[in-house]
Amino acid sequence: MGRTSDARNKILDAAATLIEQRGYSALGVAEICATAGVPKGSFYYFFESKQALARVVIDEHWVAQRRQWEQLLGAEHDPLRRLRDLFVATEEIQRVGQQNSGVVAGCLFGNLALELSNQAEEIRGRLQEIFEEQIALIEQVVVEAKEHGLAGPSVDVREAARSIVAQIEGRVLLAKLLNDPTQLETLWRNCLDLLQVPAEARTTID
């Protein structure tokens, strides 16, 4: 049982790395298995198709990312500090990835959304669910910020949360294109403007 489980994990790790580096469409099952160091038959023992494998990669990536987001956004700091910590962590992930591989890999979800949104309905639907979950997590923090007078009274919390997620994805995409993780540094300033944060509140966080 241990060897069987190990083979599945090797396939998932190889697929996650290859999808991050090269995208989904260009990959074949044979390459994934060769990278994982497992026979091709092992692939079909665990996964009925490459798309089924991609779905598991997406789900497992979100489990890990959601855990980090919940930890950062659920901390005891004030709401604005929590948002900034999320931006810092997002930039650091891209920076470490660049140090390890030489390139900014970008966001797995954003990369796949761009590549497959018009090709694989199941994956498109799952990515949409994940983005909605991200929006909901940030919305909770924006609600707190507004309740504490840290965001403008006219801010629409749902739309603000949606815009913050969109900015994260957009900035990560730009960082990938330019191979420059510092492109994420503007997230904090843009967020302050988006939430109409009063000047006195900004000075307590900066």
ChimeraX attribute file (.defattr): number of C-alpha atoms within 10 A of each C-alpha:
attribute: neighborCount
match mode: 1-to-1
recipient: residues
	/A:1	6
	/A:2	6
	/A:3	8
	/A:4	11
	/A:5	10
	/A:6	12
	/A:7	20
	/A:8	18
	/A:9	13
	/A:10	17
	/A:11	25
	/A:12	21
	/A:13	16
	/A:14	20
	/A:15	27
	/A:16	22
	/A:17	17
	/A:18	17
	/A:19	21
	/A:20	18
	/A:21	15
	/A:22	12
	/A:23	17
	/A:24	19
	/A:25	12
	/A:26	9
	/A:27	14
	/A:28	11
	/A:29	16
	/A:30	14
	/A:31	15
	/A:32	25
	/A:33	21
	/A:34	13
	/A:35	16
	/A:36	20
	/A:37	13
	/A:38	17
	/A:39	13
	/A:40	15
	/A:41	10
	/A:42	14
	/A:43	22
	/A:44	13
	/A:45	10
	/A:46	15
	/A:47	15
	/A:48	10
	/A:49	12
	/A:50	17
	/A:51	15
	/A:52	14
	/A:53	20
	/A:54	19
	/A:55	16
	/A:56	15
	/A:57	21
	/A:58	19
	/A:59	15
	/A:60	14
	/A:61	14
	/A:62	19
	/A:63	12
	/A:64	10
	/A:65	13
	/A:66	16
	/A:67	10
	/A:68	14
	/A:69	22
	/A:70	14
	/A:71	13
	/A:72	19
	/A:73	22
	/A:74	15
	/A:75	13
	/A:76	10
	/A:77	12
	/A:78	16
	/A:79	23
	/A:80	25
	/A:81	18
	/A:82	20
	/A:83	23
	/A:84	20
	/A:85	18
	/A:86	21
	/A:87	19
	/A:88	15
	/A:89	15
	/A:90	18
	/A:91	23
	/A:92	15
	/A:93	16
	/A:94	24
	/A:95	20
	/A:96	14
	/A:97	16
	/A:98	18
	/A:99	11
	/A:100	10
	/A:101	10
	/A:102	11
	/A:103	20
	/A:104	26
	/A:105	25
	/A:106	26
	/A:107	19
	/A:108	19
	/A:109	21
	/A:110	19
	/A:111	21
	/A:112	21
	/A:113	19
	/A:114	10
	/A:115	15
	/A:116	17
	/A:117	17
	/A:118	10
	/A:119	10
	/A:120	13
	/A:121	11
	/A:122	14
	/A:123	21
	/A:124	18
	/A:125	12
	/A:126	16
	/A:127	22
	/A:128	15
	/A:129	12
	/A:130	16
	/A:131	17
	/A:132	15
	/A:133	14
	/A:134	20
	/A:135	21
	/A:136	17
	/A:137	17
	/A:138	25
	/A:139	20
	/A:140	16
	/A:141	20
	/A:142	24
	/A:143	20
	/A:144	16
	/A:145	19
	/A:146	20
	/A:147	12
	/A:148	11
	/A:149	13
	/A:150	23
	/A:151	24
	/A:152	16
	/A:153	13
	/A:154	9
	/A:155	16
	/A:156	15
	/A:157	23
	/A:158	16
	/A:159	12
	/A:160	19
	/A:161	25
	/A:162	18
	/A:163	15
	/A:164	23
	/A:165	18
	/A:166	15
	/A:167	17
	/A:168	20
	/A:169	19
	/A:170	18
	/A:171	21
	/A:172	27
	/A:173	21
	/A:174	18
	/A:175	22
	/A:176	20
	/A:177	14
	/A:178	13
	/A:179	19
	/A:180	17
	/A:181	27
	/A:182	16
	/A:183	17
	/A:184	23
	/A:185	13
	/A:186	13
	/A:187	19
	/A:188	20
	/A:189	12
	/A:190	13
	/A:191	20
	/A:192	19
	/A:193	12
	/A:194	16
	/A:195	23
	/A:196	16
	/A:197	20
	/A:198	14
	/A:199	10
	/A:200	9
	/A:201	14
	/A:202	13
	/A:203	8
	/A:204	9
	/A:205	10
	/A:206	9
